[in-house]
Each structure stands twice: as structure tokens, then as C-alpha cells.
């Protein structure tokens, strides 16, 4: 949740890949001025769930998640990421 990364276990704070994944989401939220991000996220999840009837598939196919998962291991991704890059994953 913008502007924080909330973790259930303190060990996760040391996981650079997970932190990078969440930082990508923070950038996405900033680009969409926060509230529209959550509306888009929810609507996209709903559409993808109605198509697939599978919560896991619906979640993994949300454009924001696709971008974050595709680039979470690249710790320099946010330094060169273009504006609204998530649109590539719609």
C-alpha cells in the first residue's frame, strides 16, 4: 500500500527481489495517482477472473503483476523503466 511495503515476516525485508517487486508496484501507483491504480487493479482482476474462473490465473495476469514479476529480479529496472510501462503487459 502506497507508500509502504508491508511484510508479514521481518525476514522478507531482506529479500531484494520481493522488495523490488513491491517497488515496481509503488511506481505504478504513483503514475496512476494511487486511487485509479487500485480501481484499475480491481477491475482488471475481475475481468480476468470472469474469463479464467481461476483466482491465481486472474491475479498473475493483471498487467501490473505481469510487469512486476517479469522484472523483479532486475534490481536496476526502475532506473531505466519508461513511464506507464505496465501498458506493455495489458
C-alpha angles and dihedrals in degrees: 000000000000123000096007137065106218117201130187094211127038090224089069090067087071094051102101094189093054092045090049090050090054093045088056088056091050090054090049090050092051092050092054094041094251105268096058088051091060093044091050091044092052095044093048091049090051094049093046091047092051089052098044103025086215121109093203094051091044091052095046091049097054105117092234091053093044090056093045095047093044092054107027094105093053100085090188094052096104091053092063102024114126123229115280090003090158088077088075087067099049 
